[in-house]
Amino acid sequence: MAEIVEQRNSMPTYERGDYVKVEFTDEGTGESEWMWVKIDRCDDERRLIFGRLDSQPVVHTTLRLGQELAISYDNVKDHQTFSVPN
């Protein structure tokens, strides 16, 4: 039981305004591209991020800039915390 609690506490914390980089792969062609998603909210229990696509898709023409998405924590490859300059 202690392991499960430890894993939950070691999960990254994502907050509104942060950015995550996600790899989108076309299952038909196998082509992929990395894009940024700006976080609106998170569901830690389900390990989901809800946000808007902040990159202009080049390969995935079915996606569009600003599109609302749900992303699994497992698909996050990079995380940039939003910081306000002093």
Secondary structure by P-SEA (a helix, b strand, c coil): caaaaaaaaacccccccbbbbbbbbcccccbbbbbbbbbcccccccbbbbbccccccccccccccccccccccccccbbbbbbbcc
